[in-house]
Amino acid sequence: MRINAKLAGALGALSLVMAAGAAQAELRIGALLPLTGDLQAYGESSRNGIELAASEINAEGGVMGQEVVIEIADTQTEPQAGVDAAQRLVSVQDVSAIVGALSSGVTIPVASSVTSVEGVPQISGASTSPVMTTLEDNDFLFRTTPSDAFQGTALASVAADEGIESVAILYINNDYGEGLADAFTEAFEATGGSVVGRTGYEPGMASYRGELSQVSDGESPLLLIGYPENGQTILRQALEGGYFSQFMFTDGMKSPQIVENLGAEFLNGSFGTVPEARDDTNAAQHFRSAYEAAYGELPPVPYIDTAYDAVYTIALAALLADSTDPVAIRDHLRAVNDPEGMTVGPGQFDVAVELVNAGEPINYQGASGSVDYDANGDVAGTFGHWVIEDGEYVTVEVFEPSM
């Protein structure tokens, strides 16, 4: 069957239009967030960071001339709910990448059963379990926050500096809790400290008195590795039962609602660590001012800037790939931080577009620091040593732990 020249020309023109349309498809990013459940205290602020990044990128022309679209899904801070939400983002919302989840206990099953299988890059701004480093994820799992292998060392160093010689550990029984408890124990004992008791706890219980009694020696402080919702119950019962009066925390417990609900008089002097960027960089200062202009005061909770940077790196990878194809984005994520490239930061997406269009490499320096994904999708980072003073979270120092 022969096709006349006029029809062939029309079909050729249509093909060009379709190809152009495909090349210019909007970038859809899924946001996998705990809007309910144990980590609800962090969900809304992380959402703000994600949407702030998208709004800045869109204000500077978007990605390949199209606005970035954010699709929100609630993990409920539960593994199965998170998996179901991620599957909907991929299969129904047709996202090209996912930011999230927050908890390692959700991020890891999502990576194992959804994103690595479907071939969609996933970048967590908050999941810190060391398990993620060697997870079989087909190179689709990344994170913009450092591993707890580093946080365990950081907290052990702070504890030693504070004169803590012994500690009891109560940790949420998931990949995050157990991994961080292991990392801290190894580092703390290497400094000469001792762990007098250690056990995991299950979320959602009415009472944790049995676990508190099991680890308490009546003198040592409690290191609580967990999340705010159940963490408050544990702290209240620890105080009421006289099991503990001194507390140490990790990143998952840095939430103002804990102080508000329990009372500053019981928590003043408590301290902990959290992945935290230095605040004297241009990127960090831009992020703070942009956040405050959009949402008001920047809350003293972690993982807002890391979620923000995750969106930027996805958008920049799509720009470098000249595609919203998930695999193409994955393949260009590491090129976002080219040491030979010109430095670009948040709020400079238009500059990045000009450089990429000119064939020049870029080196993204984010609000949370250098987002340089290694072979495992991990980043290095700095940690904040914080203390509760007069009911307020005060950063003592930001430092890089030595492994």
N, C-alpha and C positions, 0 to 999 in steps of 0.2 A: 504494500500500500504506500503510495507516494503522498507527501504533504507539500502543498504548494508553497511558494516562497513567502507569500504574504502571511500565511498561517504560521509558517516556521519562524518568521520574524516576530510575530506577536507572541508566540510561545517563548522565544528567546528573551524578549523584553520582560515577560511575566516571570521567567526564571530569575532574571537579574533583580527584579523587585522583591521576589520571595527571598533570594539570597541576602539582599540588603536588609530586609526585615529581620531575617534570622540573626544576622550579624549584630543588629542593633536591638536585640531583645532586652527588655529591662532586667536588671539584676535584682533577683528576689533572694533575700537573706532570711533564714529562719532564726528566731530567737527562742531558745529553749530555756525557760525560766521557772523558778519556784514561786509562782504567784500565790500559792497556798502551801500549807505543810510546814515542816520543821525549819526550812530556810526562807520562809516568806519575808522575813525581815530584810533580806538582801535582794529579793526579786525585783521590787519596784525601782530601787536605785540603779540596779544593773540595766533594767529596761531603759531608764533615762539615759544612761551612758550610750547604749546602742542607738537609740533614736536621735540623740544629739549628734553622733557621728554621721548618721544618714542625712540629717537635715543640713549639716555643714557641706557634705559632699554634693547634695542636691542644689544647694545655693550657689555652688561653683560650677554648675553645668551637668552634674550627674556623671554617670559612667557611660561613655560612648553616646552621649546625647540623650540618655534616658535616666529618669529618676530611679534611685535605689528604693526598693519596696521592702519593708520589714514585716514579716509574718510572725505574730506572737503565739506561743503555745505554752501551756502550763504543765510542768512536770509533777506538780503536787509534792515535790521532794521524795518521790517514790520511783523505784526502778521501772516497774511495769508501766506506770502512767507515763513516765518519760519516754520509754520505748514506743508506746502507742502514739504519743504526741509527735515524736520524731518521724515516725512512719507516715503520719498525716502530712507533715511538712513536706516530705519528699514526694509522696505519691499524689497528694491532692493539691497542695499549694505550689508544687513544682519548684522548690527552692534550689538555688545553685550552690548554697553553702549554709551551714548552721553555726550560730554562735551559742555555746552552751554545751552541756548543762553546767550548773554551778557545782553540785556535789559529785565527787568521784564515783559514789555509789550509783549514780544515775548515768554519768558520762560514759563509764566503761561499758555497761550493757548496751547503751545506745550505739557506741562505736562498734561493738562486737556483732550486734544483730541487725543494725540498720545502715549506718553511714559507710562502714567498710564493705558491706555487701552491695549496697546500692551505688557506691562510688561517688559519694558526696563528701567534700571536706567539712570537717567539724573542728571548730576552735573553741576551747573552753577558756574563759577568762578567770576561772576560779578553782578548777579541779586540780588538786595537788598530789594525788597519790603517786608514789614511785612506781606502782604497777603499770601506769600508763606509758612509761618510758619504753618498756619492752613488749607492750601489748601487740598481738598480731592484728593490725588494723589496716593492712594494705597501704600504709602511708597516707591515710585519710584523717588521722587524728593529730591535732596540734593543740598547743595551749600558750597563752600569753602571760602566764604566771609560773614562777619556778616550782620545781618539785619539792615535796616535803623531805626529801633526802637532804635538802639545804635548810629547810625550816627547823628540822630536828636539831641540826648543828647550831643554828642561830639561837634557838631557845635554850639549849644546854649552855651556850656561852653566856647568855644573859643571866641564867640562873646562877652560874658560878660567880659572875660579877656581883650578883646580889647577895652572895654569901650563903646560898642555899646548899646544904650538904646532903639532904635526903628529901625524897618526894614520893607521894602516892599518885598513881595514875588511874584515872577512870576515862575510858574512851568509847565513843560510839562504835558499835560493832559493824563496821563496814570497811571498805578499802581505804578510805580516808583516815578513819580513826586508828585502825590497826597499823597502817603504814607509818603514820606520824608517831605513834607510840613506840614502834620499833626503832625509828630513826632517832628519836629523842633519847630513848633508853641507852642505845649504843654510844651516842655522843656524850651523854651525861655521865655514864659510868667511866668513860675514858678520861673525864676530868677529875675523877676520884669521888664522884657523887654516888649515892645508893638509892635504889628504888625499893621502898619498903613494902609496897603492895601494888598490884596492877590487875585490872579486869576490864572486860568490855561490858557495855550495857545495850539493851535493846530499846529503841525509841518507842514512845507511846504508852509507857507503863505508868501506873498511878503512883507507884512507890519505888524508890531506889535505895531504901534504907539498908537492904541486905548487901548491896554492892558497896555502899559507903562503909558499912561496918567491916566488910571483908578487907578493904584496903587501908583503913585508918589505923595509925599507931598512936593517935592522940597528940602528936607533936608536929609531924611533918606537914607541909602544905599540900594541897590537892592540885594536881595538874588535871584540868578538865578539858578533854579534847572532844568537842561536840558542836551542837548547833543551839541557837537561842531558845527555841520552844521547850525542848526537854531539858536543856541546860539550866533554865530557871528553876524547874522543879527540883533538879538535883542540888542546886545551890541552896535553895530554901530548906530542903530536908537536911542538908549538911550542917547548916547553921542551927536549925531547930533541934536537931539531935545532938549537937555538940561534937560532931565527928571531925569538923574542920573549921578553922577560923581564918586561915590564910589560903589564897588561891593564886594559881598561875593559869594562863589561858593561851590558846592558839588562835589562829585567824578566825575560825568559825564561831568564836564566842565574843568577838568584838562588835557589840551592838548596844546602842544607847538604851534600848528598851529593857535590857537586863538591869541596868542601874536604876532606871525609872521605876521598875516593878519591885525591886528588892530593897532599894534604899542605898544611897551613897555611903552611909555610915558603916555598912557591912562590907563594902567592896573597895573603899579607899585603900590604896597601897597595893592592890592586886595589879599584876603586870602580865605582859605577854608579848608575843611577836606576831607579825603579819607581813606578807609581801607588800612592800611599799616603795614607791619611786621617790627619788630625790625631788624636792619641790622647787629647786632653784634653776631648773632648765626652762628654756623658752616653751617647749612642748607642754610641760606640766603647768606652767603659768597660764598658757593659752587655754588649756583644758579647764582649769579652775574658773577663770573669768567667764568662759563660754557657758559652763554649767550653771554658775550663779546667775548669769543673765537670763538663762532659760528656765531654771527651776528654783532659784533661791539658794540659800546656804548649802554648800557641799557637805553632806553628812559624814560623820567620822566612821564610816563603814568601808570595808575593802571591796575591791573588784568592780568598781565603777569605771576607772580608767582602763583596766585590762579588757573589759567588754567593749569599750569605746575603741581601743586599738585593734581589737579583733575585726571590727567592721571595716576600719580603715585598711587593714592588710588584705582583706577579701576584695575590697573595691580596687585597690592598687594592683592586686594580682589579676583581676579581670581586665583592668586597663592594659597591663603588660601583655596579657594573652590575646587582647582584642577579641574577647569572647566571654560569654556567660556560661559556657559549658563547664560543669563541675570538675571534670578531670583536668581541663586546661587551667582552671583556677588553681587547683591543687599543685599542678606542675610549675606554677609561677610564684607560689607563696614565698619561697626562699629568695627569689630574685628581688623581692620588695626591699630587702636589706642588703644591697650590694655595697661592700666596703669601698668600691671604686666609684660609686655614684655620688651625685650631689645630694646633700642632706635636705630632706623635706620633712615637715612635721604636720601635725593636725592643723587644719585651717589653711593648708597650702595645697589642696587637691588640684587647683587650677595650675599651679606651678608644676606639679607632677605630670599633668596632662601635656603641658608644653614640652617638658623634658622627654617624655616617652615618645611623643610625636616626632621629636627631633632625633630619635634613636639613641638618646642618652640614658645611662643607668641611673637608678635612684637609690637612696639610702634612707629609709623611713626611720625616724627617731620618734618614738611615741610618747604619749603622756605617762605611760607606765615604765618608760625606759627604752632601751634598744630591743626591738622586736626581731631578734635574729634567730630564726628557727633552725635548730640543728638537725642532724640526720634522723633523730627520733621525734622531731616536732616539738622539742622542748626549748625553753629559753632560760638563760641565766637571769639573775636579778638581785635586788637588794631587799633588805628586811628592815622593818621598823620595830624598835623596842619601845613599847608604850606602857604607860602606867595610868591608873585611875587616881586623879587628884581632885578633891572637892566635887566628886561626881562627874568630872570631865575626863575625856581621854586625851592624854598629853603624850606627844611623841618625844622620847628622850633622845634618840638618835636614829639615823638611817645608816645601815652598814651592810657590807658584803661579807657573809660568813666564809671562813676558810674551811675547806673540806679536809 
